[in-house]
Structure formats: C-alpha cells, structure tokens
Amino acid sequence: MRHRDVARALLVPMLALAGCSTYAADRYVASADTGQALRAYQGKATVAVGPFAAAVPNQREMKCREKGHFTTPDGETFEEFVRQAFVSELIKADLYAPEAPVTLTGRLLTLDFSQGVADASWTLQFELRSTNKQWVTVLERYPIAGGADPDACRQTARALMPAVQHLLAKIVRHPNFPRLLSTTR
C-alpha cells in the first residue's frame, strides 16, 4: 500500500508537467507602417538607443493559463525584445546612429495579456524618453484571435510580435515624437 501511495504521489506531478509547453513569440519583423512614418525624418535626425527597462525587470517568460509558458523568440527579456524591435525599425529607416547626439531610452510600464472569450488581448504601455528631456507614453491593446481556443497560448505568443509592431507605430506617429529627436529642448 505504501509503494502505491508513493507511485501516485509521483505520477500526479508528472502528468501535470506533461501538459506544459513553452511557446516562443515570432521574431520581430520591421513594419511597413512604422517605416513609412519614420521616413519623414530621414536626413533630418539620427538617434542612438540606450537601455530599456520594465516595471517587471528581466522577465523572460509569462505563464499562460495552466498549460505552459511563452517566451520571447531568443529568450531575451521582454524589454530587450521591444528595444531590439525599435532599433531594427530605426536602422531600416536610416535613423539609427550609436554616436548620435540624442539617445532614446524606454520603459515598459505594462506588459500583460488577457485570454477572455470575447476580449483576448495584449496590453502594452510604454514610455520613450529622450536625452533632451522630452518623452512620449503610449498604450496599445492588441486583440488576440481565438481567446477561448484550446490553442490560445500559442496564439498569444504569436500575437506578441504584431502587438509590438502596433506599439512602435503608435510611438512614431505620436504628435510629440518629433520632439524626442530634437537636439534642443
């Protein structure tokens, strides 16, 4: 009887762990929308990009329901994922220069998701600051298809990249974004 109890005690956690999966978000791909907005600054400004921080620093994965976790594509922190995405947009628009007179830093104020049946979404609130003391804060709520779907964790992970694309597009289209690029206050 005792061996049977031990076997059951070991079997229950093993079965629970067997259902866990890790889903990686897609690698970032520069957005045509963001690129179009950034082209307006070509030849007028270049910027460097400093470190990005987060309200929950160094977070590399998030728990998804009871079915597993999702991560950034290469295991970087979520704030670094957003930073690398922003740098890729600036490089593509010929605006990135590591030695530029203006440096932008960011802070991921909110990174959360909901997987409700009718309202599954990513929520990202982000603040971008310039060394010229200007800043922009934006909020992005990006819908996730199929919130009640059994494959919702995979869909949530896949939706992170386009959610960040939309976040960055909002930042560069913000009416105060040009002030961030200025070498004067």
N, C-alpha and C positions, 0 to 999 in steps of 0.2 A: 504494500500500500504506500509506503513511503517513497519508493522509487517512482511510482506512478505520479505522485504529487509533484515530485521534483521535475519529472518529464513534462508535466502540464505547465508548471511554472516557467520552464524554459521555452516551451512551444508557443505560448501566447505572445511574448515579445517578438519572437522570430517571425510569427505570422504578421504581426503588426508592421514590422520593419520591411517585410517582403513587399508590401503595397506602396512603400515610399519611393518616390522618384525625384530626380533633380532635373529641372528644365532650364536650359540656358536661353537667355534672350538672344535675338538676332544681333549680329554685328551692325554697327551704325553705318548707314549709307547717307551721304550728303543729300539734302532735299533741294529739289528744283525751286521750290517756293522761297526757301531761305537764301539760296544762291542768287535768285533774282533780286531780292531786297538788298543783299549785300553789294551787288554790282554797282549800286548807286554811289558807293564810297570808294570805288577803285580810283587810284591816282590821287585821292584826297586825304587818305589816312591809312596808317598801319597801326597795329596794336600787338602787344605781347600778351600772353595769358599766364597768369600766376596760378597758384594753387586754388582748388575749390574745396570747400568744407561742407559739412552737412550737420543738421540738427542731431542726427544719429550718425556719428562719425564711424568710418571704417566698416560700414555694413556691406557685406559681400553677398548675402543671400537673404531671402524672405521666405517665411513659411507660407505655404499655400494650402489652406484648409487642413485636412488631416492626411493629405495624400503625398506630401513631399515638400520640396523647396524649389525656388527658382533663383537663378544667379544671373550676373552679367555674363557676356559671352566669353570673356577670358579670365573671369574670376576677380576682376578689379573691383574696387569699391563703387557704389552707385554714383558718388560724387565724381569719381575719376572717369566713369563712363560718360557722364554729362560733359565733363571738361574735354575729354578726347573728341567727343562729338562736335563741340563748339570749335575746337582747334581745327578739325577737319573742314568745317564749313568756312572758316576764315582762310585756310590755306587754299581751298578751291576758289575762293573769291579774290585771291592775291592780296589779302589784307593782313596776313599774319607775318610778323617780324619779331623774333625773340628779343631784339635790341631796340624796339620801338620806344618812343618817349612816353607812351601811355600803356599801362598794364591793367588788364581786366582780371578781377577775381570773382569767384562766385560762391554762393551758399545755397545749398539745397535745404530749404526751410521745411518742406513737407514732401515726403515720398510715401505714398500709401495707395492701396487698391481696395476695391470692394468687389465682391463677386455675387451680388444680388441677382435675382432672376431678371429683373427689368432694368437694373441700374449698375451693371458691372462697369467699372471704370478705374483708370489710373488717375490719381490726383498728385500733381507736382506743383509746388510753389517754389519759385526760385528768385534769388536776388543776385543781380550782376552789378558789381561796383568797379569804378574806375579810380585810378590814382589821382585824377583831377577832382575827386570828392563827389562826383555825380553817381547816381545809381538808378536802377530800374528793378521793379519787382513785378513778376507776372505769376498768374495762376493758370494751370492747364488741367482740365478734366477731359481725359481721353477715353471714349467708350470702348469697352471690350466686348466683342461679339460672343454670344452664347454663354452668358453668365451662369446658367444652370446646367450647362452641358457637362457630361462626365469628363470631358477633356478640357475643362475650364482652366486648370493650372497651366497646361501647355499654351492655351490661348492667351492667358495673362502674361506669360513670359514673352510670347511673340509680339504682344502689343506694346511692350516697353519701348522698343526702338521707334516706332512711329509716334508714340507719345512724346518722346524726347525731340523728335523732328518738329512736332507741333509746338512744343515748348520753346525751342530755339527760334522758330519762325515768329512766334509772338514777341519774343525779346527783340529781335532785329527790326520788327515792324512797329515797336512801341514808339510813340511820338518823342520820347526822351532819349532814345537810343543814340541819336547823333551827338548828343551832349557827352556821352561816355567816351567818344572818340576824340574829342577836342583836347588840344594840349594846354588850353587855358580853362579857368574855372567858369 
